[in-house]
Amino acid sequence: MQRLITLAVAIAVVVLLASGIASAAATNETDVYHQPESFTIDNPCPGYEEQIQIEGIFHYQGHLAKVYPDPTQPEHDIYQYQVRNNTTNVTGTGLSTGDRYRLNSQFSLAEVQLSPEMGSQGLYTGTETHQIQIISYGDSPSFIGHVTTKYVWTSDLEKIYIIVENVTGTCTGGGQTT
């Protein structure tokens, strides 16, 4: 009888530990997202101003981890989202000239603090900005694009929405790149 009680207690402890690990894994996990994007960016180089239609697949590999409780909203926690981004076959076309562009990006690791957005039913949000080299295959010069991405997690941290919010460019002053 003593063995059965000991076995039952051991099983209960294992079940409790396993459930704790499972709930911790829900806020400490790594996911990969592949998202088609389509947006325009203005060529910032003097004499070559035109809108460029950008299209292709953006890849996001992110790791979500709880950091600490929110000091202003104790019922909520602050999370950190470490994200690596890159692109596959992302190209652009000048809407006036027809010039072709290729995006070259090996984005470095970015850390985004996620905190509850006030008045949004507990959505967790954070933003980060990364740079992309935009290489011209026409007469227009190449330049650097700055992409601001917003990450929006549902209140239960089960679903993420990745939104390209703002795209600007900086002319590097170089000539044509082929």
N, C-alpha and C positions, 0 to 999 in steps of 0.2 A: 504494500500500500504506500509506504514511504517513497519507493521508487517511482510510482505513478504520480504522486504529488510533485516530486522533484522534476520529473519529465514534463509535467503540465506547466510548472513554473518556468522551466527552461524554454519551452515552446512559446509561452506568453511573452517572455523577454525578447526572444528572437522576432516575434511578430511585431512587438512595439518598436524595436530598433529598426526593423525593415520599413515600417510605416513612417518613421521619422526620417529615414534616408530618402524614401520616395518623396516626401514633402519637401525636403531640402533640395532634391534634384530638380524640382519644379522651378526653383528660383536660382539654380546654379547649374546651367546647362549651356551647351554649345549647339547652335543651329546654323544651317546653310540655306540661303535664299537665292534664287535666280529670278531676276525680275526684268522683263522687257521695259525699256524706257524710250520715250519719244518726246523731245522738247526742242526749242530753238534757243540759239545763243547769238548775240550780235558780235560780228568780227570787230574788235576794238581798234584795229590798225588804221591810222589815217590814210585816206584815199582808197581803202578797201572795205568800207563800212557796208555790211549787208547782213541779213539774217541767215543763219545756217541751221538747217534741219538736222538734228542729231537723232540717230536710232540705233538700238542694239540692246544687248543683254548686260545688265549690271549684276555682279555677284557680291553677296554680302555674307561673310562668315562672322557670326557674333557669339559672344559669350556673356550671359546675363548672370550677375551675382548681386546679392544683397550686401549693401555697404553698412548702413546704420539707420536708426529711426529718424524720421523727419522731425527736427526740433520745433517747427512751427505747427505741425500736424501729427501729434504723437500716435494717432491711429494708423498712420501710413509710414512706410519705409522708403529710404532712398536706395536706388539700385544703380549699378554701374553696368553699362553695356560696352564691352570692348569689341570693336568691329574692324574687320579687314575688308577692303573693297577692291575689286578689280573688274575689268570689262573684257568681253569677248566680241570681236568683230563689230565694234561700235564705229559707225561711219557717219559722215556728215556731207550734206550737199548745200552749196551756196544757192539761196533762192533767187538771186539776181543773175549771178555769173555762171552757175552750174559747176563751179569749182568743187572738187572732191576733197574730203578731209578724212583723216583717221585719228581716232583717240588712242593715245598711248597712256595707259595708267597701270601702275603697280602701287596701289595706295598703301600707305603705311598704317600701322595700328593706330586707331583713334579711340579715346575713352570718352564716353558720353554719360553724363550724370542724368539719370532718370528720376524725376520726382512727380508727385501728383499734380496735375494741372487743375487749378482752381475752377470750379463751376463746370467740370467736364465729366461728371459721373465717375470720378476716380481714374481717369486715363493717366498713364505715365508717359511723359514726353521728354525728349532731349534732341538736340541738334548738333551737327558737326559740319565743318567745311573742309573739303579736300581739293587738291589741285590735279588737273589733267592736262597733259600736253596735247594740243590740237595741231596736228601736222597737216599742212596743205600739200596737195598734189597738183595745184594749179598756179596761177599767177599771184594769188593772195599769199601773204606771209603766214607762217605758223604763229601760234600764240598760246598762252596759258589760260585755261578755263578754271574757274573757281565754282565748285558745286556745293551748295548748302543742302544737306539732307536732314529731314526731320524723321525721327523714329517715334512712333506712337504705339504703346502697348495697351491692351485692354486692362481693366482694373484687376482681373485675375491673372495677368501676365501669361495668358495662354496664346494670344495672337498678337502679332506685330504688323503694323502698317508702315511701309517705308515710302516716304514722299520726297521727291526732288522738289525743293521749295524755291530755290533761287540759283540762277546760273549767270555769271558775269565773266568777262574776259579781260586780260591784260596783254597788251601788245609787247612782244619781246624785242621788237626793233629789227628782227632778222629778215632776211629775204626768203625767196622761194625754197622749199625743201622738197626734194623728190626722192 
